[in-house]
Amino acid sequence: MQLLAEEQTHGSGGLSLGGASFWKGAAEMRDDKLQKLAQAIPQLVKQVEVSCRYSTLILSHNILPDFIEGHVGHLHAINSFF
């Protein structure tokens, strides 16, 4: 009886014994999840930034020589007309 009365008094939504709750309430679980997300988001943003920089670097390394070669080829073609 005392256990049931304490649960109703605390309103935690979980089983409580002497003021200690064995299950977290929905609000506490939501707050914990939000806190974990708040910690994870900056790390994920940093990983995406690093990945994008790396992809851009690789892309420019592979495409730039082709672009320069094509540009020089066009210049030679234009100069051959004159």
C-alpha positions as CSV (number, residue, x, y, z in Angstrom):
1,M,0.0,0.0,0.0
2,Q,2.8,2.4,0.9
3,L,4.5,1.7,-2.4
4,L,1.4,2.5,-4.4
5,A,0.8,5.7,-2.4
6,E,4.4,6.9,-3.0
7,E,4.1,6.2,-6.8
8,Q,0.9,8.3,-6.9
9,T,2.5,11.1,-4.8
10,H,5.6,11.4,-7.0
11,G,3.8,11.0,-10.3
12,S,6.9,9.7,-11.9
13,G,5.1,7.0,-13.9
14,G,7.6,4.5,-12.6
15,L,7.8,2.2,-9.6
16,S,9.3,4.1,-6.7
17,L,10.6,2.8,-3.4
18,G,11.6,5.4,-0.7
19,G,11.7,8.2,-3.3
20,A,14.0,6.3,-5.8
21,S,12.4,5.5,-9.1
22,F,13.2,2.3,-11.0
23,W,11.9,3.5,-14.3
24,K,12.4,6.9,-15.8
25,G,9.3,8.9,-16.6
26,A,8.5,9.9,-20.2
27,A,9.8,13.5,-19.6
28,E,13.1,12.3,-18.2
29,M,13.6,9.8,-21.1
30,R,12.8,12.6,-23.6
31,D,15.3,14.9,-21.9
32,D,18.0,12.2,-21.9
33,K,17.4,11.6,-25.7
34,L,17.5,15.4,-26.4
35,Q,20.8,15.7,-24.4
36,K,22.4,12.8,-26.3
37,L,21.3,14.4,-29.6
38,A,22.7,17.7,-28.6
39,Q,26.0,16.0,-28.0
40,A,25.9,14.0,-31.2
41,I,24.9,16.7,-33.7
42,P,28.1,18.7,-33.5
43,Q,30.2,15.6,-34.0
44,L,28.1,14.6,-37.0
45,V,28.4,18.0,-38.5
46,K,32.2,17.9,-38.1
47,Q,32.3,14.5,-39.8
48,V,30.2,15.7,-42.7
49,E,32.4,18.8,-43.1
50,V,35.6,16.7,-43.2
51,S,34.0,14.2,-45.6
52,C,32.9,17.0,-48.0
53,R,36.3,18.7,-47.9
54,Y,38.0,15.3,-48.7
55,S,35.6,14.6,-51.5
56,T,36.1,18.1,-52.9
57,L,39.9,17.8,-52.7
58,I,39.8,14.4,-54.5
59,L,37.4,15.7,-57.1
60,S,39.6,18.8,-57.8
61,H,42.7,16.6,-57.9
62,N,41.1,14.4,-60.6
63,I,39.3,17.0,-62.6
64,L,41.8,20.0,-62.6
65,P,44.4,18.4,-64.8
66,D,41.7,17.4,-67.4
67,F,40.4,21.0,-67.3
68,I,43.8,22.5,-67.8
69,E,44.6,20.1,-70.6
70,G,41.4,21.0,-72.3
71,H,41.9,24.7,-71.9
72,V,45.4,24.5,-73.3
73,G,44.2,22.5,-76.2
74,H,41.6,25.1,-76.9
75,L,44.2,27.8,-76.8
76,H,46.4,25.9,-79.3
77,A,43.4,25.5,-81.6
78,I,42.6,29.2,-81.4
79,N,46.2,30.2,-82.0
80,S,46.4,27.9,-85.0
81,F,43.7,29.9,-86.8
82,F,45.9,33.0,-86.7
